[in-house]
């Protein structure tokens, strides 16, 4: 569920990035040899697939780590640990999405500049995104998150046993989020510039390292004690921190499709930072709205008669198994954003539009395959996580069957969201998300709670209706084509 943050930036004396209303023209500079030009010149289906499949594989392998965590703590600690990790991630992601909106703003700029062959602007943008994300994660997120974690768990009505497991997990994640932020930034930058294979390799390496650390830290090994639920958080932050140090060395030395500027422009550049927030801020607010909606949905789940069982079922069925659909769909969303953004930067808006339609078809096919598993073998999927309690199993099966249909709509919605964001229209997905992920599902739950008895099936259907709404509005907005008239610039190098 993913990323960033937003501080109000001071008014800049230099010109703001242009948000023009004229159609984007052909690139002013000859395309740089650093970038893969098949994205703007070759077959669209292949261009989308070449960026999507490494990202999907990275998401799948990375997501498997979450499944391993849940399976281990579920069998070693119990279903309260599953609920604790699920609740903690739902809270943590609200904040992370806020910070990671910087990376959406960065991706818009990187894709445009890569499509136009402007290497210097790509590198300057990536470096300024790094500076801003580190300052916010270390200077703001770590101290504030540590202090407010208990209150955040109270907000979602975490049961006492769940809160006892969740609090140390959540605090560890807040305190040491910097490495994760650098890793997310790097992946977004490389994919937007057309290289999805390098983040795939790094993602696989981080997942393997994370898995090894979690086996040791969750259950203990030799003189290392068993940390239980907290061990899952420790493994995550250590693995992401080590990979991020390696990535920073590579960005400084060069050799990847993106790099840090060498010997110039190393101070904060407020014009670029302002551009990051200009395009990223709507995505951050969108992410907050969606995940606050998720937190409030957990509050409704916490109000049910069997709250602990329902929270555990939600943590597994929605947060973990439903990710089998969102992992691939988010990969396609990133591919749609990168290919559409680069083609718009190259002055080819028709190719940009077609690339998003291609990505949506891929997403729909993948969601249908995974949905079939949810529909026909839900009990076997839940058993992987130690879900043998009758109440938890019943609720989890019910939710998975609803999600088998819901996944079709969210897969399509995410690809069109990528198309809008990648071309610079980051405000429309914000409004769509507020309506579809907050107003609609929470409104349904609120009305049922006030007029009748709220049951788990009511919450699951509310989620489905929200996904249908998001899909419909996203497709309609993209097909309006207003994204064709958005242009950006950040000026010449300074310093």
N, C-alpha and C positions, 0 to 999 in steps of 0.2 A: 504494500500500500504506500507508497512512497514519498518527503524531502524538504524545504527550506525556509527561509526566514526573511524577515523584513524589518529593517529599521528605516525610519524616515531619513532620506538622504538630504544633505544641505543643498540649497540652490546653487547651481553652478554658473560660473561666469562664462565658461566656454559654451559654444552652441550645443544644444541638446541633440540627441540622435534624431534624424529626420523620420517623421511618420507621415509620409506623403500620400497624396490621393491620385497621383499619376501612375499609369501602368509602369512596371519595372522594365527598363530598357535592356539592351544587350550589355554584357559586362564591359566595363571601361578598360580593364587590363586583360592582356592575353592570359589564358588559363595557366596556372602554375603547374609545373610538372610533378609536384609533390602529390597531387590528388588523382583519384581514379576517375578519369573522364567518361568511363562507360556509364556512370550514373546519369549524366546529362546527354549522352550521345547514343548509348547502346539500348538493347531491348529492356523495356520497363519491368517486365515480370522478373527477369534475371537480376536487374538492379535492386529491386525490392527484396528478392529472396537472398541475395548475397549479403545484405545488411541484416536481414531478419533472422536467418537461421543461426548464425553465431550468437546473436542476442538471445534467441529463444533457448538455445542449448545452455547458455550461461545461466539464464533464469531458472531453467529446469534443474540444473545441477546445484545451483545455489539454493533453490527452494527445497531440494532434497535434504539440505542441511537442516532446515526447519523441521522437516518430517522426522529426521533422525533425532533431533532434540526432543520433539514431542514423544516419539516412541520410547526413547530412553527414560525420560522423566516420568512418563505415564506408567511404565512398567516398574521403575525403581522407587518412585515417590508416590504415585497415585494420580487420579484424575484431577485432584486439586492443583497439582503442578501444571497440568495441561491448561487448566483455566487460568492459572497465574501468568504463564507465558503469553497466552492469547490476549489477556487483558492488558498486560504490560506493553506488548507490541502495538496494540490499538492506540494506547495513549502516546507511546513514544513516536509513532509515525505521524501523529498530528503535528508534532514539533519538527520532525525531520522533513516532512513535506514542505513546511514553511521555509526551511533553510535551502532545500534542494530546488526551490523555484528559481534560485539564482542560476542553476544549471539549465533550466528551460530557457531563460533569457540568454544564457551563453550559447545554447544550442541553436537558437534562432539566428544569432549573429554568425556563429561559426559556419553553419550550413550555407548561409547567403554568401559569406566571404570566400568559402571554399569553392562554391559554384562559380564565382567570379574570378577565381584564381588569385585572391589577395592574401598571400601567405602571412605578411606582417600583421595584418589586422586579425587573422585567426589566432596567432600566437599571443598578441597583446590581450585579446579577449579572454583566452584561457588563463593567463597569469592573473589578471584582475579578478576573475571568478574565484581562483584559489585563495588570493589574499582575503577577499571578503568572507568567504565561507569559513576559513580558519579563525578569523577574528570573532565571528559570531558564535561558532561552536565552542571555542575555548573561553571566550570572554563573557558570553551570555548564557549559552545553553547549559554548560557544566554546573556553574554555581546555582543558577535558578532552578534547574531541573532537580538537583539534589534536595533543595529545600521544599519544593512543592509536591514532590512525589506522593507523600501520604495523602494529601488532600485530593490529588487526582484519582487515587484509588478509591477514596470515599465517594467521589463524584459518580463512579460507575457502579456503585453498590457492590463492590467486591466483598464476598463473604469473608469472615475473619480468617478462616484457614487459607483462603486464596490470597488475601492481603499479606499474610505472613510470608508466603512464598514469593509474592510479586514484588514487594518493596525493595529487597536487596538487588533483585534482577534489574528493576527499573533504574535504580540509582547508579548502578555500574554502567548501564547503557548511556545514561545522560553524561556522566563524568568523562567517559572516554569515547565520545562520538566523533572526534576529530579525524581519526583514521578512516572511518566509514565515509565521512564527507569527502575526503580526498579521493577515495576509491570511486564513489559515485560520480564525482566531477570528471575524473579521468575517462570513465566509460562513456559518459555523455559527450565529451569533447571528441574522443576518437570516432565514435559512431557518426556524429554530425559531420565530421570531415571525411567520412566514407570508409573508415577502418573499423569493422566490427570484430575482426578475428583476434586482434591484440587484447581487447577487454575480455573476450571469451577465454583466452589462455590464462590471463590473470585471474579471472573469476573462478575457473576450475582449480587453479593453484590455491586460491584463498579458501575455497570450499573444502578441499582435501586437508589443508592445514587446520581449518576450523573443526572438521570432523575428528581429526586425530586429537586435538586439544580437548574437545568435548568428551570424548571417550575417557580421557584421563581425568578431567576436572569434574565431570558429573558423578562418576562412580568411584574415582580415586584409583591410585596406582602406586604401590610401594609406600614411600614416605609421604606421598602427596595425598592429603585427605580427600574424602568425597564431599564436594561442595553442593551437590544436588542441583536444584534449579538455578542457583547463582553461578554454577560452573558453566551453564549454557551461555550466559552473558559474558563471562570471562573469556571463554574460547572465541566468541565472536569479536570482541574488541581487540584481543591480542592478534588474531589472524589478520583483521583488516588493518591494524596499525603497522604490522610488518610489511604487508604488501604495499601500503601507501608510501612507506619510506623508500622502497625500491622504485616505485613509480616516480617519485619526486626526483630521484637521482637521474632516471632516464629522461625526464622532461628537461632537466637542466643540461644534460650532456647532448641531447638531440638524438635523432635516429628514428623517431616515430613520426607519424603524419602531423602531429601537433607537438609544440615545444614551448619552453619559456623563452622570452626575449633574452639575448645575450648582451650584457654590458650597457643596456639602455632601457629606459621605460620601466625601471624596477620599483619606483615609488607608486603609491596609489594614484590611479588616473580616474578622477571623479567623473569625467565624461563617460568613460566606459562603464564604470560602476553604476552610473545613472541609467545607462542603456540596459544593463543587466536587470535592474529593478523595474524599469519601464516595461520590459517584455516579460520578466519573470514574476513580478508581483501578482498579477492576476492569477497565474498558475499556483502561486503559494497560497493565496486566499482560497482558490478552488480546492486545493488539497486540504486546507484547514477545515473548510466547510464540509467536505466529504468525510473527513475523519472525525470531526466533532460530531457529525451525524452518526458515525459508527460508534463513538463513545456513548452518545445518548441512546443509541439502539441497545448497547450493552446495559444501559440503565433500565430500559424496558425489560430486557431479558432478566436482569437481576430482580425485578419485581414479580416474576412468575413464582408459582407455588414451589416448583422444583428448580430454583435459581441456579444452584451449583451444577446440577446435571445439564441444564440448558446452556450455561456458559461453557461447559466443557464440550458439549456437542457443537456449539457455535465455533469454538476455537479450532476444532478439528475439521468439521465439515466445510466451514466457510473460510477460515483463515488459512488452512493448510490444503485440503483437498481441492477446493475451488481454485486454488492457485495453479492447479494443473491447466486451467483455462487461461487465467490471467497472465501466467508466465509467458505463454506463447503470444497472447494478445498484446501484452506490453512490448514484446519484442517487435511485433508488427507495427505497433504504434510508433516506436522509435524509428523503424525503417521508413514508414510513411512520412514522418516528420523530416528525416534527413533527405530522402529522395525528393520530396516536394519542395523543401527549402532550397536545395542545391539547384533544382531546375528553375525555380523562380529567380534565384540569383543569377542564373545563366540566361535569363530572358525567355524562358520556355514555359509559360503558365499552363498550356494545354497538357504538356507532359506531366507537370506537377499534379494536375487534377486526375489524370488517368492513373497515376501511381497509387493514389489513395484508394481508388476503386479496386485495383488489383490487390492491395493489402487487405482490404475488407473481405474479399472472397477467400483469401487464404485463412483469415481468422475465423470465418464462419465454418469452414470445413474442419479445422482443428477443434473448435468448440463442440461440434456435433459428435466427433469421435470420443472425446472425453465425457461428454454428457451421456453417451450410451453406457459407459462404465458406471456412472452414478445411478443410472436407472435400473440396471440389471444386476449389479453385484455390490450394492452399498454396504452390506454387512461385512463382506470380506475386506473392503477398504478400511472400515472403521476398526476391524480387529487388529490391523497392523499397529494401531496406537494403543493397544491394550484396552479398547472400549468394549468391555464385556458386561458392565453393569446394565441391567435391563432397561432402566429409565433413560440412561444416556444413549444407549443403542437405539431405542425407539425414536427418540427425538432426532438423533443424528441421521437415521435413515429417511425420516420425513423431510428433513432439510435438504439432503442430497438429491432427492427426487425433484424437489422444486428447483434446485440449482441446475439440474440437467437441462431445463428449459431456459432459465435465466442466463446461462452462459452464452447462448446464441446471441442474445441482445447485447450483452456487455462486450463481447468480442468485436462486434461491428462498431459499437459506440467508441471503443478505444482507438480503433484505427482512424476513424474520422476525427476524433479528438487530436490525434497525432498530426493529421493533415492540417487542421486549423492552427495548432500551436507551431508547427514547423514553418508555416508560411507567415507567421507573425500575428495571427489573430488569437491572442491568448485571453482576451476578455470574454468572448462568446462561450468557451468551455466553462468559464467561471460561473456565468449566469445559468447555464444549463445544469451544472452540477448542483448549484444551490436549490434549484427547483426539483431536480430528479433524485438527488441523494439525501436531501434534508427535508424539504417541505413535503414532498409526496409521501415517502415511507413513514416519517415521524408523524405526519398529520394523520395518516391512517391508524397508526398505533394509538395515538392520543385519543382519537374519536372512539375507537373500540373500547379502550380502557375506561372512558368516561360513560359510555352507554351500555356496556356489557362486560363480560369477563375476557380479558386478554389471554389467549392461549398461544403456544409456540407457533402453530400453523398460521395464525394471523400475522405474526412478525415475518415469517418466511414469505408469505404472499405479498406483504408490503415491500419487501426487498425486490421481489420479482417485478412488481409494478413500477418501482423506481428505475430498474434497469431498462424496462421497455420504454419508459419516458425518455431516459437519457439517449438511447439509441435513436429514437424518432427525431428528437430535437437536433442531435448532432448531425445526422444525415441531411436534414432540411437546411441547417445553417451552412454547411459546407457547400451544398449545391447552389446556394445563392451566389457564390463566387466573389464576395466582397474582399476576400483575402488577396485577390489578384492585384489590388491597388495599394498594397502596403510595401513601403521601401524603408531601408535603414542605412545609416552611416555613422561612423564614430570619429571621423576626422583623421588628420595626419599624426604620425608618431611624435611624441613629446618627450623631452629628456633623453 
